[in-house]
Amino acid sequence: MSYWINKIVDGVASPVGVCLMLVAASLAAGMLRRRQCAMAASALAFIWLWFWGTNGAVRIFAQPLDACETVAVADLPEADAVLILGGGMTVNAHYGVAEMYSAADRVWQGARVYRAGKARRVVLTGAGTLDSTVPLLVDLGVPQAAISIYDTPRNTEEEAGRIKEEFGPGAKIILVTSAWHMRRALLLFRRAGLDVVPCAADYDMSLNQGLPLDYKDFRPAADALLRNSMAFKEWIANFGYRLLRR
């Protein structure tokens, strides 16, 4: 049930989802001949989508997610396994080749942890990892015999439950995921009773950190809307899981 609740919330509670609801409200007000209400809803939808499509919003709402708890590879303790959460790697169904997106940094980081001798097992989650992530890990020096795949969990909460089931409560796991996702991942894995050491990668939300503000920060851009949408989801999910406290 929680999986479907998460999916519904993801679809509705997002910058684009809220914008569409405002547009729908504007249309409904227009049909009811509430002209002022319709105009107000339309204006709010325009301002809302413009704001979330800017790098200025990324600086305010998305960038803080990258300031997460993490440990450098050299300082990591030895663990039962290094876990690389799914995301960033997939297989192009049309061409049959692997595709690496920004979160593929996770795979590189996981390989670094293994090659540093911090764990003997590398555990992967997510669909399509056998044909995408595994070949990359092997190219990066991880033996295929050391890799395990758990591709049935559908979200981070289910991944935490699966790892607990496999390794048992209290197992020490080095967790590799994107920096912007680390807070929620740590919350769920520690709540599952695992001894988790965070090792973040993919600092995608802080690309503008340290750069001075300029006019481009107030101009809508597709990549800014994407990052803000991801951050929107993370903040809501963090709040939701902490509110439920289960």
HELIX and SHEET records of a PDB file:
HELIX    1   1 SER A    2  VAL A   12  1                                  11    
HELIX    2   2 PRO A   15  MET A   31  1                                  17    
HELIX    3   3 ARG A   35  TRP A   52  1                                  18    
HELIX    4   4 ASN A   55  ALA A   57  1                                   3    
HELIX    5   5 VAL A   58  ALA A   62  3                                   5    
HELIX    6   6 GLN A   63  ASP A   66  5                                   4    
HELIX    7   7 VAL A   73  ASP A   75  5                                   3    
HELIX    8   8 SER A  102  ALA A  104  5                                   3    
HELIX    9   9 ASP A  105  ARG A  115  1                                  11    
HELIX   10  10 THR A  133  ASP A  139  1                                   7    
HELIX   11  11 GLN A  144  ALA A  146  5                                   3    
HELIX   12  12 THR A  156  PHE A  167  1                                  12    
HELIX   13  13 ALA A  179  ARG A  191  1                                  13    
HELIX   14  14 ASP A  204  SER A  206  5                                   3    
HELIX   15  15 TYR A  215  PHE A  218  5                                   4    
HELIX   16  16 ALA A  222  LEU A  244  1                                  23    
SHEET    1   A 5 ILE A 147  TYR A 150  0                                        
SHEET    2   A 5 VAL A 122  THR A 125  1                                        
SHEET    3   A 5 ALA A  81  ILE A  84  1                                        
SHEET    4   A 5 LYS A 172  VAL A 176  1                                        
SHEET    5   A 5 ASP A 195  PRO A 198  1                                        
SHEET    1   B 2 MET A  89  ASN A  92  0                                        
SHEET    2   B 2 VAL A  97  MET A 100 -1                                        
END                                                                             
